[in-house]
């Protein structure tokens, strides 16, 4: 890691200007060349050719999972490396690659010698989910979430009412997944080393909702009676209408009948977990 391109998202959960400046100070401390910087979405994400022309060997992403997904999709065919730093709310990818280390410690460890790995993905047509995909009526809460993030209270109540009503409709049904033959309010699809780990949620009665909430708070929500877990190689959503899905939190309309599968990325992500930071 010698020449880097720094990609941030000022709207993400943990990417204040002070934190970005602190990370850039680590670049200077380690003797890294900062060849360029992108503040997404105000700036367009760089193309692989632009990184190659600038002599960049590593793209460093300091943003949430949605921005990371967009950047990785843009750089999927690039031959350089990608270092993901915890710059969002959940930071699931950063934790999988680096544990609980902070951004500065990760840069230090990566420069000293991290390993390069591939990551499992959920794939549907041109779309990829590195963290996972949410299917079903619960995905309709994305509109309310975006209004909250943007600090726009106008329209929030309407969005919440719409999402609440959708959550208690007939739900979503998958083809050829017997364990989830009933309609679900939400299906979490997570990559699992080339396959898919499904968590179907059906909690329509108030007692079930309260029980699921308690299980989630206590950290064992998968064991809740309202949750069914199953592993499959592929799946398809039943029906003839497009389906709203959240890929790493970002909304996508899936065409009817599209097959969702598991897969692997190219070997391009730097992992420092287990290394001295």
Secondary structure as GFF3:
##gff-version 3
##sequence-region A 1 277
A	DSSP	beta_strand	3	8	.	.	.	ID=ss1
A	DSSP	alpha_helix	17	30	.	.	.	ID=ss2
A	DSSP	beta_strand	33	39	.	.	.	ID=ss3
A	DSSP	alpha_helix	48	53	.	.	.	ID=ss4
A	DSSP	beta_strand	58	63	.	.	.	ID=ss5
A	DSSP	alpha_helix	65	74	.	.	.	ID=ss6
A	DSSP	beta_strand	81	86	.	.	.	ID=ss7
A	DSSP	alpha_helix	92	98	.	.	.	ID=ss8
A	DSSP	alpha_helix	103	113	.	.	.	ID=ss9
A	DSSP	beta_strand	115	117	.	.	.	ID=ss10
A	DSSP	beta_strand	120	124	.	.	.	ID=ss11
A	DSSP	beta_strand	127	129	.	.	.	ID=ss12
A	DSSP	beta_strand	133	135	.	.	.	ID=ss13
A	DSSP	three_ten_helix	137	141	.	.	.	ID=ss14
A	DSSP	alpha_helix	142	149	.	.	.	ID=ss15
A	DSSP	alpha_helix	156	167	.	.	.	ID=ss16
A	DSSP	beta_strand	174	175	.	.	.	ID=ss17
A	DSSP	three_ten_helix	178	180	.	.	.	ID=ss18
A	DSSP	beta_strand	186	192	.	.	.	ID=ss19
A	DSSP	beta_strand	195	201	.	.	.	ID=ss20
A	DSSP	alpha_helix	206	217	.	.	.	ID=ss21
A	DSSP	three_ten_helix	221	223	.	.	.	ID=ss22
A	DSSP	beta_strand	227	232	.	.	.	ID=ss23
A	DSSP	beta_strand	234	237	.	.	.	ID=ss24
A	DSSP	beta_strand	243	247	.	.	.	ID=ss25
A	DSSP	beta_strand	250	254	.	.	.	ID=ss26
A	DSSP	beta_strand	259	264	.	.	.	ID=ss27
A	DSSP	beta_strand	269	271	.	.	.	ID=ss28
###
